[in-house]
Amino acid sequence: MHIENHPVLGKQLTKPVTIYFNNKKYKAYKQQTVAAALIANGEIKFGLSRKLIQARGLFCSRGRCCSCYITVNGEEHVRSCMVRVEEGMEIYPNLEDPEVRSDDYGD
């Protein structure tokens, strides 16, 4: 569900873009957050919890929790509720801890 014509903000969702979640192509709108775009396309599982290995998704929608972490264009542990979609964005679920001890990070 989208609010296309908001009573205060006016006409919304006018610039469609293509994003990829788990290599699947989806339509989104430039004004949307990644979380909103994924949910609008029926994707509600954004990853797995570290301890209990249970599905994680959108919880607070304000960037205060860590439930909606995803990987965006190779950057791990990005809060999907705080990042807006861009054309060709590649998004993957967060299934494990970030790889911080690798050659890319100076270790």
C-alpha positions, 0 to 999 in steps of 0.5 A: 500500500502506498500513499500516492497523494498525501493531503499535506505533502501532495503528490508522492511516489513519482520517480520509479526506480529498480532495486534488487533484493536477493538478486530479485528485481523490484519496483520502488520509488525514489522517495521511499526508504529501503524498508518501505520499498521492500515491504511494499513488494511483499518482502518482510524478512530482512535477515536473521537474529544473531542469538536465536536465528529467527527472522528479523524485519522492520520494528521501530521505523525510526533507526533506534533498534537494530531489527532491520539491518540489511546489506546495501551495495556491499555495505553490511549492517545498514538500517533499512529504515534510514536509507532511501532507495536509489536506481540499481541498488543491490540489497541482501538480507543480514544473515550473519555478523559483519565481516570486520576482521578482513583485509578490507578493514586493515587486519 
